[in-house]
Amino acid sequence: MESEFLHWLRPRLSSHPQLRLGPGDDAAVLRLADRADVVITTDLISDGTDFHYPGCCPRRIGHKALAINLSDLAAMAATPLAVVVTLLLPRIGALGLAQELYLGMIPLAKRFGICIAGGDVNTWDGALAISVTAIGQTTSRDILRRDQARPGDAIIVTGAFGGSILKRHLDVEPRCREALYLNEHYQLHAGLDCSDGLAKDLWRLCQASSVGVILHQQQIPIHDDAQQLAQQTGKTAHEHALGDGEDFELILAVPQDTATRLISEQPLINQLGVPVKLTQIGECIATPEFWIEDESGKLTLQPPLGYEH
Ligand SMILES: [Mg+2]
């Protein structure tokens, strides 16, 4: 199956100026830009935990496996360069499934200008699992870490939150261009991508930076999916926006004057031409506490352990 699959795959992979040697030898060789550091991240997704196969389209699963890794490179403000992909496939229908997964990955790889540098495929009696390792490189503006937020920083987010389970958790749109643009043109102190829920990931940023936060509940951008899901679950749309996860938006800590510029200039819409709004949802404070301010201005202290789902 493997040689048949590689025979099918090779002509579908595009070349890349930094890929010196692609699939076919014992290892791939990448050439890095001068003075760039390598940024590496990996993620494993599996049937039953991250998706349900059969039941969802394998192309969308392939897309997601690649996109969540690119989202982690975006979170570091690194330029995506290459990925290696490992597929562990159920024995029955393995070849067709591998092809469909790649047909979900290849268009995304092309769109982000990265190469699929190599990988492995194997079959077994268990469920489908996909591991993707993404390789990026730093820009002259260096990386964006999660441990450099300071008291007084504004918290800015891209896009809207909540209800991703309804459909878009498979159609992840990594914010790579957005992160690179913002990091190049604005002073960003810290950032990460929101994979496990706005509250939980924001708290991770705070803990890494030894700061706390006041979150303005009314300013949290709520996705239409969160509104829709709230009608089915009995939870509020705000609760979905804070807790759901798999939004893959960026959470950034920036100086307040930068935040004011970002909000008024809306560079993602006006400069990059992507329909992604930036919103300020809170501020960092010196004490390591998580406060939520409701619509009446009342502050409630959140127990941090409440965000360990
Ligand atoms: Mg991440």
Boltz pocket constraint, residues with backbone or C-beta under 6 A from the ligand:
constraints:
  - pocket:
      binder: B
      contacts: [[A, 71], [A, 72], [A, 75], [A, 192], [A, 193], [A, 194], [A, 195]]
      max_distance: 6.0
